Amino acid sequence: MSGPPSGAEPPGTESAERASPHPGALLAIILASYFIIVLDLSIVFTGLASIRAEFELDTVGLSWVQNAYTLMFGGLLLLGARAGDLLGRRRMFIVGIIVFAGSSLAIGLAPSGEWMIAARAVQGAGAAVVAPTALALLPAGFPREPGRTRAVAAYGSVAGLGAAFGLVLGGVLAGLASWRVGFIMNVPIGIVLIIAGMRVIAPSRRVPGSFDIAGAITSTAGMTALVYGITRSADSGWGDPVAVAALATGAVVLGLFLVVEWRARSPILPLRLFADRVRSGAFVARLFMNGSMLGYFFFMSQYLQGALGFSPVIAGLAFLPMSLLQFGSSALVPRLTRRFGGPRLVVAGLVVTAAAQFWLSRAGEAPDYWSGIAVPMMLLGFGQGLAFAPMTAAGLRAVDPPLAGAASGLVNVAHQVGGALGVSVLVAVAAPFADSGIAVQTGAALAASSVLATVALAVSLAFIVSWRRPTPPLPR
């Protein structure tokens, strides 16, 4: 065994789409599809209280409403990216939207918690096809700078904005109608995206190769076992034999996944993507950053309703200041990047994010909303808006076209798997305080969340700050 295979297509093959004659329309399709995918990561948060009451779920069961989606999303992303390369990105984009919209309807009609969790898993599988396929379409619509930088910035902003506005929309829908409406509305949106995609997205040239089924199975099974072990420990303790076995199994299977990828002829995760330290740092920092954020959303939405007595509508609107600041700061990213550079924005954004989460962890059971919650929330949104887009750009920098799908998939894997791990870790941290009430649980969880953001900051300082150094060639 001489080393990991490159995973690149033979010389002369091409996986990139023909240039789109309608780049603006293509970008709108890409952003809209990714927006609903990220929206459905967070739209359930402000409806959690209603979902818990309707299906009689405990905290651990409630966490699987989110983790079923993020685990399938993250676990199958790399296979979804590979499917776009092998079968054509337009075709797989449409298939992914069909699966996503159909499962959204099943969630909206769910008669039980088990049904909802299963449908969320299928929805995550659809998202795993759409997200990397959509991101890999960007080079066709924007083959040159500065258009590509603006497009990537818009895409990175959607990642944060979709999550933030999902909280607002989820609360409004849960309070005025039902949490189910937020999922059912994906059906007409999906139909529009299918029609638009067939008209706007140019067919891609399929590349020769095969599916790495072993890689997909081991990556998904390993992450599921790991998250299950962490989540079970929240309910049964870290010494629980089943939790320990699940954690050990997850570690072993993920190690097996790396061996499979090392030896595979067409790996879903070409290991040479990690040859560049900036890309590697961006992937790891994103994992910790999104783990910090989704854990924050999970607990803060329950805190607003359980400790402060907010209705779902008011709880959703309580996130609006954060969303507005995130929108404003992300809109400034292209201009700030030209002036200060992407690495400085990543670092600045993560400093503000970690500080804001620590501030929120100190909120008492009945603080003044504007000074105790809204102000740090706005800082949190500002920091996230600064960090998301340049971190996305760092994860995609200097990637050859044949590896565009794998690189975009890995960006999203870090995002979704980080979210699942973050929710699980924070549920485990908060579990010992279950008898003390949601306010104390939230304080403990958000303190841990600020630690995750600080780890993301440390990784960024160690790796992403080298962005301006020459990029080493990818090993063959």
C-alpha positions, 0 to 999 in steps of 0.5 A: 500500500503506497498511499491513498488514491487520489480520487481524481478522474483520469486526465481528459475527463470533466465533471464540471457543468457547461457554463450556465447562460443564466448565472443569476437564475442558477444562483437563485436556485442554489441559494433557495434549495440550500436555504430550505435545507438549512431552514429545516435544521432549525425550524423545529427548535421553537416548536420543540415544546409543542412537539414534546407535548404532542408526542410525549417525548423526553429530552433525549427523545426530543434530541433525536428529532434533530439528530436523525436529520443531521446524522443522515444529512452528514453521514450521506453527504459525501455519497450524495456528492459522488452521486452528482459526479457519476450520475449528473448534478442536474439529475441528482439535484432533482432527485434530492429535491423530490426526496426532501419534499416528499419526506417533508410532507410525511413529517407534516402528517406524522401521527407519532414521534417515531414516525416523525424521527424516521421521516426526518432521517429520510429528509436528511438523506434528501438534503445530503444529495441536494446540498453538495450538488447545489454547491458544486454547481457554483463554478459553472455559473461563476467561473471567474472572480470576483463573481465567484467570491460573491456567490460563495459569500452568498452561499455561506451567508445562507447557511447562517441565515437559514438557521437563524430565520428558521427559529423565527419562522418556526415559532411563528408557525407553531404559535399561530398555526402548527409546527407541521406547516413549516414542513408541509410548505416545502412541498410547493417550494420543492415543485418550483425548484424542480421546474426551475432546475430542469430549465436552468441547470445545464446537464453535466458530463458524467465521469467514470467511476463507482460508488463507495458504498463501504465508505458511506455505510461506515461513515454513517454507522460510525457517526450514528453510534458515536452520537447515540453513545453521547446521547444515551450517556445523558440519560444513563450516565457515562458508565452505562455499558451500552453507552460505552459500547456505542462510543467504542463502536463508533470510534472503531467504525470511524477508524475503519472508514478511514482505512476504507477511504485509504484503499478505495479506488473511488473514495467518497472522501479523497484523503488528499483534500486534507493535504492543505492545512487551511482546508483541514483547519476550515473543516475542523473549525466548522465542525466545532462552530456549528456544534456550538450553534445548534446546541445553543439553538436547542436549549435557548428555544426551550429556555425562552418558553420554559423559563421566561414563559414566552409563547412560541410566537414570541420565542421565535420573534426573540431570535429576530434581532440576532437574525437581523445582525447576522444578515447585516454582517454577512452582507458586509463580508465581501467588502470586509474580505477585500480590506482585511482578508478572510482569516481575520474575519473568521477569527473576529467572528469566532471571538465574538461568538464565544464571548456572546455565548458565555454572556448568555450562559450567565443569564439568570432565570428572569433577566431583562430580555433586552440587556440579558438576552437580546444584546448577546444574541445580536453579538452572536448573530454578528459574529456568525455572519462574519465567520460563515462565508470566509470559512466556507471559502477556506474549505473550498480553496484551490480545489481541482474541478474533479474534486469540487463535489467531494470538497463541497460535501466535506464542508457540509459534512463538517456543518451537519455532523458538528451540529449532531455532535454539539446537540448530543454533547450539550444534552449530556452536559445539561443532564445532571442539572435536570432537577434544577430546571431548564434555566440551570440546564441552559446555563450549563449547556451554553457555557459548554457551547462557548467552549466549543466555539473557543475550540473552533477559534483555536483551530482557526488561529492555528490553521486558517491564519496561514491562508495567505501562504502559498497553497501546496499542490495536491499530492497525486 
